[in-house]
């Protein structure tokens, strides 16, 4: 599945679309700034698979600070049979930059 841009994500959030939104940053990073996603640090992801099972065929958007960890999370979830995982390109940094430029 194609990755998602910050403008596409903002549109999804504004329209309250139905998708699972996961932030794979560490808890302290999430507490500093977040977009309302479910916080599951990348290292914890393998232990949360049972909880995510219901979303195997639903759209999942993963994000981190810059897009690197969430890219790894996307690859991991795909190997576990999740079919519609999208990585937020540029992460929360790109999202906040877009907001500042407006």
Z-matrix of the N, CA and C atoms (Angstrom, degrees):
N
C 1 1.450
C 2 1.529 1 109.02
N 3 1.322 2 115.95 1 143.66
C 4 1.464 3 120.41 2 -179.12
C 5 1.511 4 111.95 3 -66.72
N 6 1.331 5 115.48 4 147.88
C 7 1.451 6 119.99 5 175.16
C 8 1.527 7 109.39 6 -70.67
N 9 1.333 8 116.34 7 172.37
C 10 1.455 9 120.87 8 -173.58
C 11 1.530 10 110.08 9 -119.91
N 12 1.316 11 116.57 10 141.39
C 13 1.460 12 120.81 11 177.82
C 14 1.525 13 109.59 12 -87.91
N 15 1.328 14 116.27 13 165.37
C 16 1.463 15 119.73 14 -179.84
C 17 1.530 16 111.30 15 -63.95
N 18 1.318 17 117.55 16 -36.21
C 19 1.468 18 118.99 17 -179.80
C 20 1.535 19 110.87 18 -70.02
N 21 1.337 20 117.71 19 -36.57
C 22 1.469 21 120.58 20 175.95
C 23 1.528 22 110.51 21 -64.40
N 24 1.338 23 116.07 22 -41.45
C 25 1.462 24 119.76 23 179.63
C 26 1.525 25 110.50 24 -64.46
N 27 1.312 26 116.99 25 -44.39
C 28 1.462 27 119.37 26 -179.12
C 29 1.532 28 110.57 27 -59.30
N 30 1.323 29 115.96 28 -41.35
C 31 1.462 30 120.53 29 178.61
C 32 1.537 31 110.63 30 -61.59
N 33 1.329 32 116.31 31 -43.32
C 34 1.464 33 120.69 32 178.55
C 35 1.534 34 110.79 33 -61.12
N 36 1.329 35 116.22 34 -43.75
C 37 1.459 36 120.56 35 -178.93
C 38 1.527 37 110.63 36 -66.67
N 39 1.331 38 116.68 37 -43.79
C 40 1.468 39 120.75 38 179.89
C 41 1.522 40 111.67 39 -63.17
N 42 1.337 41 116.70 40 -36.73
C 43 1.462 42 121.63 41 -179.38
C 44 1.531 43 112.75 42 -85.37
N 45 1.353 44 115.09 43 1.59
C 46 1.471 45 121.22 44 -179.50
C 47 1.532 46 112.16 45 51.52
N 48 1.339 47 114.79 46 42.96
C 49 1.462 48 120.00 47 178.87
C 50 1.526 49 110.26 48 -65.86
N 51 1.327 50 115.11 49 156.59
C 52 1.447 51 121.40 50 -177.60
C 53 1.529 52 110.37 51 -90.21
N 54 1.332 53 115.87 52 104.04
C 55 1.464 54 121.46 53 175.24
C 56 1.522 55 107.60 54 -155.81
N 57 1.315 56 116.51 55 159.18
C 58 1.458 57 120.48 56 176.85
C 59 1.526 58 107.94 57 -90.91
N 60 1.319 59 116.50 58 127.10
C 61 1.460 60 123.33 59 -176.95
C 62 1.527 61 107.66 60 -114.69
N 63 1.336 62 116.39 61 116.31
C 64 1.468 63 121.76 62 -176.23
C 65 1.524 64 110.39 63 -119.45
N 66 1.323 65 116.04 64 131.58
C 67 1.464 66 123.45 65 174.75
C 68 1.520 67 106.69 66 -104.96
N 69 1.345 68 117.75 67 117.29
C 70 1.468 69 120.76 68 -174.87
C 71 1.532 70 113.19 69 -97.22
N 72 1.329 71 116.62 70 14.59
C 73 1.469 72 119.33 71 176.44
C 74 1.533 73 109.60 72 -76.39
N 75 1.327 74 115.52 73 167.30
C 76 1.458 75 120.75 74 176.78
C 77 1.525 76 109.96 75 -67.44
N 78 1.331 77 115.78 76 158.17
C 79 1.464 78 120.51 77 -176.55
C 80 1.521 79 113.11 78 -55.30
N 81 1.352 80 117.15 79 -42.64
C 82 1.468 81 119.36 80 -177.94
C 83 1.524 82 111.22 81 -64.72
N 84 1.331 83 117.17 82 -34.73
C 85 1.474 84 119.93 83 177.75
C 86 1.523 85 109.86 84 -67.71
N 87 1.323 86 114.94 85 -42.22
C 88 1.463 87 121.53 86 -179.88
C 89 1.526 88 110.53 87 -62.09
N 90 1.347 89 115.99 88 -41.85
C 91 1.462 90 120.17 89 -179.37
C 92 1.527 91 111.45 90 -65.28
N 93 1.336 92 117.52 91 -32.59
C 94 1.467 93 121.68 92 179.11
C 95 1.522 94 111.73 93 -65.96
N 96 1.327 95 116.85 94 -40.29
C 97 1.463 96 121.50 95 -175.42
C 98 1.518 97 108.85 96 -165.77
N 99 1.329 98 116.63 97 128.66
C 100 1.460 99 118.47 98 177.45
C 101 1.520 100 110.25 99 -150.97
N 102 1.322 101 115.17 100 164.92
C 103 1.464 102 122.27 101 -177.54
C 104 1.527 103 111.42 102 -107.06
N 105 1.332 104 116.31 103 12.75
C 106 1.454 105 119.65 104 178.43
C 107 1.515 106 114.28 105 92.83
N 108 1.317 107 116.99 106 10.00
C 109 1.467 108 120.79 107 178.94
C 110 1.527 109 109.99 108 -75.37
N 111 1.328 110 115.79 109 164.81
C 112 1.467 111 121.56 110 173.50
C 113 1.524 112 107.17 111 -76.10
N 114 1.317 113 117.27 112 127.30
C 115 1.465 114 120.93 113 -177.89
C 116 1.525 115 110.77 114 -87.96
N 117 1.333 116 115.49 115 112.43
C 118 1.467 117 122.09 116 172.73
C 119 1.533 118 106.01 117 -131.61
N 120 1.344 119 117.93 118 97.46
C 121 1.471 120 119.25 119 -180.00
C 122 1.534 121 110.91 120 -52.71
N 123 1.323 122 115.82 121 144.27
C 124 1.465 123 121.90 122 -175.18
C 125 1.529 124 112.31 123 -48.78
N 126 1.334 125 117.63 124 -43.45
C 127 1.464 126 121.36 125 -179.02
C 128 1.518 127 113.21 126 -65.26
N 129 1.328 128 117.69 127 -21.16
C 130 1.465 129 121.93 128 -179.62
C 131 1.531 130 112.37 129 -90.76
N 132 1.323 131 116.69 130 -14.39
C 133 1.462 132 120.80 131 -173.98
C 134 1.534 133 113.87 132 -52.04
N 135 1.350 134 118.86 133 -45.01
C 136 1.471 135 118.46 134 -179.93
C 137 1.527 136 113.50 135 -59.41
N 138 1.327 137 116.96 136 -26.39
C 139 1.467 138 121.22 137 -177.56
C 140 1.529 139 112.55 138 -87.59
N 141 1.316 140 116.52 139 -7.15
C 142 1.467 141 121.38 140 -178.04
C 143 1.530 142 112.55 141 -105.35
N 144 1.335 143 117.27 142 4.67
C 145 1.468 144 120.51 143 -174.71
C 146 1.518 145 113.32 144 -58.79
N 147 1.324 146 117.39 145 -38.63
C 148 1.471 147 119.63 146 179.67
C 149 1.524 148 110.43 147 -60.35
N 150 1.340 149 115.53 148 -41.25
C 151 1.460 150 120.61 149 -179.55
C 152 1.535 151 111.38 150 -66.57
N 153 1.317 152 116.48 151 -28.70
C 154 1.464 153 121.21 152 -177.09
C 155 1.522 154 113.54 153 -91.17
N 156 1.313 155 116.55 154 -8.57
C 157 1.475 156 122.36 155 -174.98
C 158 1.535 157 113.02 156 -49.44
N 159 1.323 158 117.39 157 -38.61
C 160 1.466 159 121.39 158 -177.92
C 161 1.527 160 112.48 159 -64.50
N 162 1.333 161 116.67 160 -15.69
C 163 1.472 162 121.28 161 -177.01
C 164 1.527 163 112.76 162 -101.80
N 165 1.329 164 117.48 163 12.40
C 166 1.467 165 120.71 164 -174.80
C 167 1.522 166 113.64 165 -53.85
N 168 1.329 167 117.87 166 -37.42
C 169 1.462 168 120.54 167 -178.29
C 170 1.520 169 112.34 168 -111.46
N 171 1.338 170 116.57 169 14.03
C 172 1.463 171 120.69 170 178.28
C 173 1.523 172 109.13 171 -105.85
N 174 1.315 173 115.36 172 162.00
C 175 1.467 174 119.23 173 -179.28
C 176 1.519 175 110.94 174 -70.06
N 177 1.333 176 115.22 175 131.49
C 178 1.461 177 122.82 176 176.31
C 179 1.519 178 107.54 177 -124.90
N 180 1.325 179 116.76 178 129.82
C 181 1.465 180 121.58 179 174.71
C 182 1.521 181 106.80 180 -111.50
N 183 1.336 182 116.37 181 125.34
C 184 1.469 183 120.72 182 177.62
C 185 1.518 184 109.21 183 -111.32
N 186 1.337 185 115.25 184 142.28
C 187 1.464 186 119.71 185 179.56
C 188 1.519 187 110.03 186 -140.19
N 189 1.327 188 114.94 187 157.86
C 190 1.458 189 122.06 188 173.14
C 191 1.528 190 106.70 189 -145.31
N 192 1.301 191 117.24 190 -153.67
C 193 1.461 192 120.01 191 -177.89
C 194 1.529 193 111.47 192 -71.13
N 195 1.348 194 116.55 193 -49.11
C 196 1.460 195 119.69 194 -173.57
C 197 1.530 196 114.49 195 -125.53
N 198 1.327 197 116.75 196 -8.18
C 199 1.461 198 119.99 197 -179.65
C 200 1.513 199 114.69 198 110.85
N 201 1.348 200 117.78 199 -10.35
C 202 1.463 201 120.37 200 -177.27
C 203 1.531 202 112.15 201 -75.95
N 204 1.326 203 117.23 202 -53.68
C 205 1.472 204 119.64 203 179.85
C 206 1.521 205 111.10 204 -63.40
N 207 1.331 206 116.41 205 -39.23
C 208 1.465 207 118.29 206 -179.86
C 209 1.526 208 110.47 207 -68.54
N 210 1.322 209 117.47 208 -28.98
C 211 1.466 210 120.15 209 173.71
C 212 1.513 211 110.83 210 -63.16
N 213 1.345 212 115.87 211 -41.21
C 214 1.468 213 120.53 212 176.49
C 215 1.521 214 110.83 213 -66.18
N 216 1.332 215 116.29 214 -39.47
C 217 1.475 216 120.39 215 178.57
C 218 1.522 217 109.82 216 -62.71
N 219 1.323 218 116.84 217 -41.56
C 220 1.469 219 120.91 218 178.75
C 221 1.530 220 110.17 219 -59.39
N 222 1.335 221 116.52 220 -48.91
C 223 1.468 222 120.29 221 -179.66
C 224 1.526 223 110.97 222 -60.35
N 225 1.334 224 116.18 223 -43.13
C 226 1.461 225 120.52 224 179.78
C 227 1.530 226 111.17 225 -61.23
N 228 1.325 227 116.30 226 -48.82
C 229 1.468 228 120.09 227 -178.77
C 230 1.529 229 111.20 228 -62.42
N 231 1.328 230 116.22 229 -37.91
C 232 1.474 231 119.41 230 178.12
C 233 1.524 232 111.15 231 -62.91
N 234 1.339 233 117.30 232 -37.41
C 235 1.466 234 119.46 233 178.57
C 236 1.521 235 111.57 234 -67.91
N 237 1.333 236 116.85 235 -19.63
C 238 1.462 237 121.78 236 179.68
C 239 1.524 238 112.19 237 -96.01
N 240 1.339 239 116.56 238 8.95
C 241 1.457 240 119.87 239 173.27
C 242 1.518 241 115.83 240 96.75
N 243 1.333 242 117.51 241 6.81
C 244 1.467 243 119.82 242 176.39
C 245 1.527 244 107.31 243 -80.16
N 246 1.327 245 116.17 244 128.54
C 247 1.463 246 119.72 245 -167.49
C 248 1.526 247 115.40 246 -102.20
N 249 1.329 248 118.26 247 -16.02
C 250 1.465 249 119.77 248 -174.39
C 251 1.519 250 111.72 249 -128.39
N 252 1.334 251 116.13 250 54.74
C 253 1.461 252 121.06 251 -177.95
C 254 1.525 253 109.44 252 -96.20
N 255 1.334 254 116.18 253 132.34
C 256 1.468 255 121.51 254 179.47
C 257 1.524 256 109.27 255 -126.29
N 258 1.322 257 115.51 256 135.35
C 259 1.459 258 122.22 257 178.67
C 260 1.531 259 108.79 258 -94.33
N 261 1.340 260 117.24 259 135.05
C 262 1.463 261 121.06 260 175.75
C 263 1.522 262 108.62 261 -75.68
N 264 1.322 263 116.35 262 110.54
C 265 1.464 264 121.74 263 -178.15
C 266 1.529 265 110.42 264 -65.63
N 267 1.334 266 115.92 265 124.16
C 268 1.458 267 120.74 266 179.69
C 269 1.515 268 114.33 267 85.51
N 270 1.329 269 116.87 268 -9.67
C 271 1.456 270 121.42 269 175.84
C 272 1.516 271 114.71 270 62.78
N 273 1.331 272 114.92 271 -161.91
C 274 1.459 273 120.65 272 -177.14
C 275 1.530 274 111.05 273 -66.48
N 276 1.338 275 117.03 274 -26.74
C 277 1.468 276 119.52 275 176.78
C 278 1.524 277 110.42 276 -60.31
N 279 1.317 278 116.69 277 -46.20
C 280 1.470 279 120.97 278 -179.86
C 281 1.522 280 110.48 279 -67.37
N 282 1.321 281 117.10 280 -36.23
C 283 1.465 282 120.94 281 179.80
C 284 1.526 283 110.28 282 -64.03
N 285 1.323 284 115.95 283 -47.26
C 286 1.476 285 120.06 284 -179.93
C 287 1.538 286 110.84 285 -66.90
N 288 1.314 287 117.42 286 -35.66
C 289 1.471 288 120.81 287 178.11
C 290 1.523 289 109.85 288 -63.91
N 291 1.340 290 117.61 289 -41.25
C 292 1.447 291 121.31 290 177.87
C 293 1.531 292 110.19 291 -60.08
N 294 1.330 293 116.28 292 -42.18
C 295 1.457 294 120.89 293 -179.83
C 296 1.538 295 111.28 294 -63.21
N 297 1.336 296 115.42 295 -40.55
C 298 1.469 297 120.44 296 -178.45
C 299 1.522 298 111.52 297 -66.82
N 300 1.323 299 115.96 298 -32.59
C 301 1.467 300 119.85 299 -176.09
C 302 1.524 301 112.99 300 -76.72
N 303 1.313 302 117.19 301 -9.93
C 304 1.458 303 120.10 302 -177.15
C 305 1.530 304 111.88 303 -87.42
